[in-house]
Amino acid sequence: MPDTKKIRIFMTGVGGQGTLTATTLLAKTALSQGLTVTSGEIHGMAQRGGVVESTVLIGCKSPKIGIGEADILLGFEPMETMRALPYLRQGGLVVSSTEYMPPLSVAMGKQECPTIDDIKRAVSTCTSKVYFMANQSIGLEAGAVQSGNIAMLGALCAAGELPFGPEALEAAIKANLPAKIQAVNLKALELGVKALNS
């Protein structure tokens, strides 16, 4: 599909959040729409607290995203959003959590944690297209803290930057997630779309 608009999505979070599950689900959603998709894990410390970075590229052959190339930055943890900002192109879209899962270095007092205001200021130097949301709280409201990532995917799909909307993600959840966790994730999707529009 040579006419597919190229979209580079950089996703980041910490181990235990379900970043890779969200990456796979977004890639499968794009595939279900007949789009050319490449996805990859750049840096995966799947143990709790390690940094996890992954990519979903629509209409691109390489799974790599260089500095300043990401059209969309999806940050499941605010410190990781700030850390990944160099990858975002000027004027790209940021969807970020406002709720911390501090890495070990912060928990042990070896590193300072920037405030949400610091992070918002840093993001504002790169783009005005930004949505912050309390993904863990939304996940808990839906029934499982990890489903907060699905809420963020829902918000991303509703933001109008992708060639598909939340309905495609809903269908992908039904097609790809185990039956026992579908209801929670569908609720999270609904809450994520609502959070974007509120």
Solvent accessible surface area in square Angstrom, and as a share of the most:
residue,aa,sasa,rsa
1,M,127,0.57
2,P,144,0.91
3,D,125,0.65
4,T,19,0.11
5,K,142,0.60
6,K,109,0.46
7,I,5,0.02
8,R,66,0.24
9,I,0,0.00
10,F,0,0.00
11,M,0,0.00
12,T,1,0.00
13,G,0,0.00
14,V,1,0.00
15,G,2,0.02
16,G,35,0.33
17,Q,10,0.05
18,G,29,0.27
19,T,4,0.02
20,L,58,0.29
21,T,76,0.44
22,A,1,0.00
23,T,8,0.04
24,T,68,0.39
25,L,4,0.02
26,L,0,0.00
27,A,10,0.07
28,K,84,0.36
29,T,0,0.00
30,A,0,0.00
31,L,105,0.52
32,S,74,0.48
33,Q,85,0.38
34,G,47,0.45
35,L,19,0.10
36,T,63,0.37
37,V,28,0.16
38,T,30,0.18
39,S,51,0.33
40,G,25,0.24
41,E,97,0.44
42,I,84,0.43
43,H,84,0.37
44,G,34,0.33
45,M,82,0.36
46,A,77,0.59
47,Q,111,0.49
48,R,167,0.61
49,G,24,0.23
50,G,12,0.12
51,V,31,0.18
52,V,4,0.03
53,E,27,0.12
54,S,0,0.00
55,T,0,0.00
56,V,0,0.00
57,L,1,0.01
58,I,0,0.00
59,G,18,0.17
60,C,8,0.05
61,K,195,0.83
62,S,56,0.36
63,P,56,0.35
64,K,160,0.68
65,I,12,0.06
66,G,30,0.29
67,I,121,0.62
68,G,35,0.33
69,E,79,0.35
70,A,0,0.00
71,D,23,0.12
72,I,1,0.01
73,L,0,0.00
74,L,0,0.00
75,G,0,0.00
76,F,0,0.00
77,E,0,0.00
78,P,0,0.00
79,M,11,0.05
80,E,1,0.01
81,T,0,0.00
82,M,66,0.30
83,R,110,0.40
84,A,2,0.02
85,L,14,0.07
86,P,74,0.46
87,Y,54,0.20
88,L,9,0.05
89,R,87,0.32
90,Q,133,0.59
91,G,30,0.29
92,G,0,0.00
93,L,2,0.01
94,V,0,0.00
95,V,0,0.00
96,S,0,0.00
97,S,0,0.00
98,T,35,0.21
99,E,43,0.19
100,Y,66,0.25
101,M,46,0.20
102,P,65,0.41
103,P,13,0.08
104,L,129,0.64
105,S,38,0.24
106,V,26,0.15
107,A,77,0.59
108,M,112,0.50
109,G,64,0.62
110,K,151,0.64
111,Q,80,0.36
112,E,157,0.70
113,C,46,0.28
114,P,31,0.19
115,T,78,0.45
116,I,37,0.19
117,D,87,0.45
118,D,48,0.25
119,I,0,0.00
120,K,83,0.35
121,R,147,0.54
122,A,24,0.18
123,V,1,0.00
124,S,74,0.48
125,T,101,0.58
126,C,27,0.16
127,T,9,0.05
128,S,109,0.70
129,K,78,0.33
130,V,46,0.27
131,Y,78,0.30
132,F,50,0.21
133,M,13,0.06
134,A,37,0.29
135,N,2,0.01
136,Q,37,0.16
137,S,54,0.35
138,I,21,0.11
139,G,0,0.00
140,L,120,0.59
141,E,118,0.53
142,A,12,0.09
143,G,53,0.51
144,A,37,0.29
145,V,58,0.34
146,Q,97,0.43
147,S,4,0.02
148,G,0,0.00
149,N,6,0.03
150,I,7,0.04
151,A,0,0.00
152,M,0,0.00
153,L,0,0.00
154,G,0,0.00
155,A,0,0.00
156,L,0,0.00
157,C,4,0.02
158,A,32,0.24
159,A,23,0.18
160,G,65,0.62
161,E,47,0.21
162,L,16,0.08
163,P,72,0.45
164,F,18,0.07
165,G,20,0.19
166,P,28,0.17
167,E,126,0.57
168,A,11,0.08
169,L,0,0.00
170,E,64,0.29
171,A,58,0.45
172,A,2,0.02
173,I,0,0.00
174,K,105,0.45
175,A,83,0.65
176,N,63,0.32
177,L,22,0.11
178,P,74,0.46
179,A,88,0.68
180,K,178,0.76
181,I,68,0.35
182,Q,37,0.17
183,A,76,0.59
184,V,40,0.23
185,N,12,0.06
186,L,43,0.22
187,K,81,0.34
188,A,0,0.00
189,L,10,0.05
190,E,90,0.40
191,L,16,0.08
192,G,0,0.00
193,V,35,0.20
194,K,118,0.50
195,A,35,0.27
196,L,24,0.12
197,N,111,0.57
198,S,123,0.79
